[in-house]
Amino acid sequence: MTSYLLTPGPLTTSDATRRAMNRDWGSRDKDFIGLTRRLRERLCRIAEAGPAYTCVPLQGSGTFIIEAALQTLVPADGKLLVLINGAYGRRMVEIMRRAGREVDAIEVGEDETIPAARVAERLAADPAVTDVALVHCETTAGILNPLESVAEAVRRAGRRLLVDAMSSFGALPIATEALGLAAIVASSNKCLEGVPGIGFAVVDTSLLAARKGNAASLTLDLHAQWRGFEENGQWRFTPPTQVLAALGAALDQHEAEGGVAARAARYAANCRALVDGMRRLGFRTLLSDAVQAPIIVTFLVPPHPAFRFAEFYDRLHARGFVIYPGKLTKVDSFRIGCIGAIDDAVITRALDAVETVMREMGMTPGGLYNA
Ligand SMILES: *Cc1c(COP(=O)(O)O)cnc(C)c1O
């Protein structure tokens, strides 16, 4: 049975996207070289990045492109300040430590946004920091961080900002060039609605050009990967050809839908329907609506004696809806995504399934906090 994936990715994809994989490509053939070139150009456009930027795709999941970007772009004798309000920020610290690089962090709660004023203070106090890393939408809680004000603080301090836009790229506008970002990274299988297998960085070309030999890794060297594309249009190592073809089809649909603004509107409608419906059923969200990104919503595990997440999950799965466990460090929670090739009619059906499952498990809709 096919299920709807109400997760942070991989997501529900369209038939057209999956059909685009039903063909073989020669990785060094001119057709595939053209496909790669067009994808790189289109991803720069979605990132609102002009000719001063270039797009470098890389095989692997999102974490691979993050590791490649940090290793390549932060100078070996530099220092990265990571802004943390969830697991993805913590992961960037881990990447830097493993690479033996200098790293420091500002960490706030998983239900709090990054305070730009604290970033400005820290940068003024620590001249050793060369680069700053921010997660745009922290998927751990589903919170939207204030990209514009953080970018402003970093720019005023004369440092570079690297942005993990994994779970927002394509669905929330990101003015890469206007904000003066050094680089943003994202992947094929989130809001672009492609299948998993590649990540990409949209990066300031002059910065990238200055980072030859800076990465210690061969495969995760973004500079070498970029030179490969520039020299002959080809990937250095075997590319996931079908994944690229699927991403091309997914970008066609992104464009046909009306681009970032239209996708943002569809996801916002999904999110609204989800939050309203779940609250009606008696669930509570971790975040206030003001800081909730229209990507994935964290619900608190209710104090009802009959609620057990594993059973709730299995029963929803049996009805065709895959949800996601929580990832918070302090409170029990679970998550439901509102992204992918779905509309609010799918969300309404998911809410009907939640209501049915609640009754099956002995919970009264609306009565979770006063049982
Ligand atoms: C999904 C995601 C990643 C990458 O995770 P992978 O499992 O490696 O694809 C990184 N950062 C954020 C914010 C994400 O949502």
The ligand as a Tripos MOL2 file, in Angstrom:
@<TRIPOS>MOLECULE
LIG
   15    15     1     0     0
SMALL
NO_CHARGES

@<TRIPOS>ATOM
      1 C1         16.9560   16.9710    6.8120 C.3       1 LIG1
      2 C2         17.8640   17.9750    7.3770 C.ar      1 LIG1
      3 C3         19.2650   17.8350    7.2700 C.ar      1 LIG1
      4 C4         19.9450   16.6830    6.5760 C.3       1 LIG1
      5 O1         19.5890   15.4310    7.0310 O.3       1 LIG1
      6 P1         19.9340   14.1370    6.1710 P.3       1 LIG1
      7 O2         19.2640   13.0480    6.9620 O.co2     1 LIG1
      8 O3         21.3840   13.9880    6.1020 O.co2     1 LIG1
      9 O4         19.3180   14.3440    4.8160 O.co2     1 LIG1
     10 C5         20.0460   18.8610    7.7480 C.ar      1 LIG1
     11 N1         19.5260   19.9390    8.3270 N.ar      1 LIG1
     12 C6         18.1910   20.1070    8.4580 C.ar      1 LIG1
     13 C7         17.6690   21.3570    9.0870 C.3       1 LIG1
     14 C8         17.3130   19.1240    7.9930 C.ar      1 LIG1
     15 O5         15.9930   19.3080    8.1160 O.3       1 LIG1
@<TRIPOS>BOND
     1     1     2 1
     2     2     3 ar
     3     2    14 ar
     4     3     4 1
     5     3    10 ar
     6     4     5 1
     7     5     6 1
     8     6     7 2
     9     6     8 1
    10     6     9 1
    11    10    11 ar
    12    11    12 ar
    13    12    13 1
    14    12    14 ar
    15    14    15 1
@<TRIPOS>SUBSTRUCTURE
     1 LIG1         1 GROUP 0 **** ****
